[in-house]
Amino acid sequence: MANIKSAMKRIKVIKKKTARNRMVKSQLKTAIKKFEEALTAGNFEDAKAKLKFVEKKLMQAAAKNVIHKSKASRKVSRLATKLNKAV
């Protein structure tokens, strides 16, 4: 455990940021899973709506530096390709 006051503060800050990052990543995984479930069920209109939501969440995560912006773009592109192939 840290003894220096500033180091103790950094530990608290890192814990908060880690918790936020975990929460955002978990939300992303859930949103992607729901999109893929709608796609496999053959509900294309619902899948399109969910893709739009997933894209928004991915870009928000990239803006907050939770994930890299290239990773967000790559995921959106791959999910859109999945949707287009299914339709």
Residue pairs with C-beta under 8 A, 6 or more apart in sequence:
2 8
2 10
2 11
20 66
21 66
24 60
24 61
24 64
24 66
25 61
25 66
25 67
27 57
28 54
28 57
28 58
28 61
28 67
31 50
31 53
31 54
31 57
32 54
32 75
32 79
34 50
35 47
35 50
35 51
35 53
35 54
35 79
36 82
38 46
38 47
38 50
39 47
39 82
39 83
39 86
44 83
44 86
44 87
47 83
47 86
48 83
51 79
51 80
51 83
54 75
54 76
54 79
55 76
55 79
58 67
58 72
58 75
58 76
59 72
59 76
61 67
61 72
62 68
62 69
62 71
62 72
62 73
63 69
